[in-house]
Amino acid sequence: MLANIAGMYAVYHGPSGLKNIARRVNLAAQMAGRIFEHYGFNLLASPKENSPYFDTITIVDCDAHKLDLAFVKQGININVINDK
């Protein structure tokens, strides 16, 4: 059923619509990455280095739980993988 829904999503938006969605998602990830770097966070893949990433930013070397609490207060969900 999930595959059918994904297929219908693709059909509904069409090739150009899917490309626009992908560009918007990637641009949001790049912007977020630049903001995190501006505030001194270290990223696993940096937008400045033109590292290949699509929609996921990995922040390293920070207090993950403290960062998570700050995001929750703003109504933003993040995925904390570990404390490191």
GINORTA-V658690 format. One record per helix or strand of 2 or more residues. SS is the DSSP state (alpha for helix, beta for strand). FROM is the first residue (numbers start at 1). TO is the last residue. If there is no record, write none. Layout:
<<SS/FROM/TO> <SS/FROM/TO>>
//
This chain:
<<alpha/2/38> <beta/42/43> <alpha/47/49> <beta/59/60> <alpha/64/73>>
//
